[in-house]
Amino acid sequence: MEKNQHIMPKFNDLQLAVKAVEQTPTPFYYYDLDLLHETLETINRLTTGLPYKVHYAIKANGNPRIVHEIARYGLGADLVSGGEIIAAVEAGIAPEKMNFSGVGKTDREIRTGLEHNIGFFNVESIPELEVINQIAGEMNKTARIAIRVNPDIDAHTHSYITTGTAENKFGINIEELPRVIELSRSLPHICLGGLHFHLGSQITDMRPFALLCDTINRLLDEYEQQGIHFEVINVGGGLGIDYNHPDEHPLPDLEAYFNIFKQGIRLRPQQEVHFELGRAIVGSCGTLISSVVYVKENRNKKFVILDAGMNNLIRPALYGAHHEVQNLTSREQEQEKYDVVGPVCESSDVFARDHIMPKTRRGDIIAIRTAGAYGESMSSTYNMRPLVPSVFHCSHR
């Protein structure tokens, strides 16, 4: 079999998750490390020989085992907090491979980044730029920065996860860029190394990325005429995954994604492209495993009530996000329509409405698929419910 040929049962054999229930009470997160490794191998294969560096967006999933596995494949880290800097260091990611993003970096977080000599601060405002310069001076250091540019490109994704339009809080509006570049080059403790962009998240249409390439080329042409060279062009992340058909498309279309930038950006000599992928790396490898506590019926509805709730996976309640819900243990041929809900005292604690699945009973094991990104990392202890454990499957060890 060729290395990249996929047979459906190769990944996410969830009967192994059912067996894991014998040792680990539900709910828990189940991670298929074989799929994670295949994704990382594909990324490395597609970027080998190119001036590309991929940074994992730890906000997607900061589980220490997950971050450690990603570090083993040589990826860098995209960070949005001081805690994530420490997590990346502890996982073995080299500080020079770290980029620190976010609109509200605190003084303490900036100091943490400077203490570890991270690769880049992705700067999002003039006040932030001035504070980084001040703190770097106090520490007798020079901070390497990339200016995060808001390109005003609509990625046509959910409004909560769109970041690249003029209405968003992120980045510096493109018309303000000349002033910010001039200021950056004048500050004594700042080294301007690049431009940074990020359009949003869960983008499955490649056209916004193509528009971004056009914007980048225009800016590179403009600043080249002024004698300004950027060492790094950071295009962010945002590549989406298939939430509807997790077994048919276990990997995102990484080849098309990288090809957009390979064909679209006119790189100058000694220039690198940096990527900050999160969901595309870990989203498909994670599943929330839960048990049916009750099946409740009223005049209009049948409810499957799980022991997992919105505190374990908030995306459906927060975004109205879709996750495939599967009954792993029912052997019934009869299909029924259910609302699949959790036990949290909120009406929004719903994983699926009017969902068709085999007739379900108390004690059945339910899989909520494609939950590896922004599942565990956004979990809480709301209703004083405990955080859930993680179970890992890897066929090689």
C-alpha positions, 0 to 999 in steps of 0.5 A, a space after each residue: 500500500 502506498 504511504 498516503 493511501 487511506 482505507 477507511 478503518 485505518 484511522 479512528 477505529 472507535 471500537 478500540 474506544 469502546 474497549 477503553 471504557 472498561 478502564 476509563 469511565 466516560 466521558 473522556 477524549 480519545 485521540 488516534 495518534 496514528 492519524 495525528 502522525 499521518 497528518 504530520 508526516 504529510 505536512 513534512 512531505 509537502 513542505 520538504 525542500 521549500 522555504 516553509 516553516 509550520 508552527 502548530 497553534 497550541 490554542 487548538 489543543 494544548 494536551 501535553 502528549 499531543 504537543 509533545 508528539 507534534 514537537 517530535 516532527 519538528 514543527 514550531 509553535 504559534 502561541 497566544 499566552 505566556 502559559 502556551 510559551 511554557 507548554 511549548 518549551 516543556 514539550 521540547 519545541 525550540 524557542 526560535 521556532 515560536 511565534 507569539 500572537 494575540 491582541 492583549 499580550 501582558 507585560 508579564 507575557 512579553 517578558 516571558 517571551 523575551 526571557 526565552 528568546 522566542 522567534 517572533 512577536 506578532 505585533 497587533 497595535 502601536 501601543 503593543 509595539 511601544 511596550 515591547 520596545 520598552 520592556 526589551 530595553 529594560 531587559 537589554 534585549 532586542 525583540 524580533 517582530 512581525 507586524 500583523 496586517 489586517 488585509 480586510 479579506 472575508 473568509 466567509 466562515 463563522 463570524 466568531 472565528 473570522 479575523 481578517 476583516 476591517 471589523 475584527 479586533 485583530 491586526 493593523 489595518 492595511 492603510 496604517 501599515 506604512 506608519 507602523 513600519 516606519 515606527 518599528 524601524 525607528 525603535 532601538 529594541 525592535 527588529 522588524 523581520 516580517 509581515 503576519 496575516 491570518 484570515 480566520 478559522 475553518 476555511 474550506 474554500 481556497 479562494 480567500 487564501 488566493 486573495 491573500 497571496 495577491 495582497 502579499 505580492 502587492 505589499 512586497 512589490 511596494 516595499 521592495 521599491 522602498 528598499 525594505 525586505 521582509 525575512 518572513 511572510 507569515 500567512 497564519 493558518 485557518 485551513 478547515 477540516 471535514 466535520 460532516 464526513 470524518 471517515 471519508 476525509 480524515 486529513 484536510 486538503 493539505 496539498 491544495 492548501 500549500 500549493 495555493 501559496 507555492 503558486 501564489 506568492 512571489 517570494 524574494 531570495 532569502 525569504 520564508 513563508 510561515 504557517 500557523 496550523 492548529 485545527 488542520 493538524 489535530 481536529 480529526 484525531 480527537 473524539 469525545 466518548 460519552 455514555 447514555 445516561 437516560 433516554 427521555 421522551 416527551 410529546 414532541 421529542 426524544 432526548 438522548 441524555 449523555 454524561 458529557 456536556 457543553 463544559 466538555 465540548 462547547 463548540 455546538 453551544 457557542 458556535 452552533 458547530 456541527 459534530 457527527 454523533 455516532 452510537 458505537 454500541 447499538 445493534 438495532 436496525 431501527 432508526 430514531 430521531 433524537 436530540 442529543 443533549 448533555 446534563 448541564 443546566 443550560 438549554 444550549 447544552 445540545 450536541 445535535 438536534 433531530 439527529 437520526 441514529 440507531 435506536 438508543 438505550 441507557 448505557 450505549 456508548 456515543 462518539 462525538 467526532 472531530 473534536 480534537 481541536 477546541 474541544 479539550 482546550 476549551 473545556 471548563 468545570 462549569 456546574 463543578 463538573 470535573 475535567 475529563 481524562 484523555 486516552 491515546 491510541 497508537 498502533 506502533 507502541 
